Amino acid sequence: MTKLSNENPTMEIVDEITNQQSQAIEIVNPDEQLMDQSSMAALVSNSSNLSSKIKVVSLIPEYYEFEAAGESVRGIYLDTFDVNYRDNGTGELIVKKAIRFISDKKIYINSGYLLVEGIMKSGIKSGTAIEITYLGKDKNAKKYSVELLN
């Protein structure tokens, strides 16, 4: 690896990447650095060791569908966000709230109205350990219990 000088280590990193890959790299705005030089050097260094890294979590979420009353899942609440989808019949764009949580190294989402409302009204913060239990369907709404874990 190229030893970085104090003059412009970012440019030396770019030169090294260009030389190793034989590709031209265009810098959109060289006067504006997106990260400090030591961070860039660390990223470049870490990128050469990716084959030895351990997979930690899947970043593509799956929809967690509760099927039977009494079914529960434990996880870490991440956030509440908007899901956009089109109604197949009308083509109308629909925006719906959903929660995102992580469990067993996977990220899940669920947009059950009463679940999302309960989480939002509780005011819990991202990183809170919870257990979600599906209580069953009452008329048209699925009911849930959400408990904090300690």
Secondary structure as UniProt FT lines:
FT   HELIX           9..21
FT   TURN            30..31
FT   HELIX           37..47
FT   TURN            48..49
FT   HELIX           50..52
FT   STRAND          58..63
FT   TURN            69..70
FT   STRAND          72..86
FT   TURN            88..90
FT   STRAND          93..103
FT   TURN            104..105
FT   STRAND          106..110
FT   HELIX           113..122
FT   TURN            126..127
FT   STRAND          129..138
FT   TURN            139..140
FT   STRAND          141..148
//
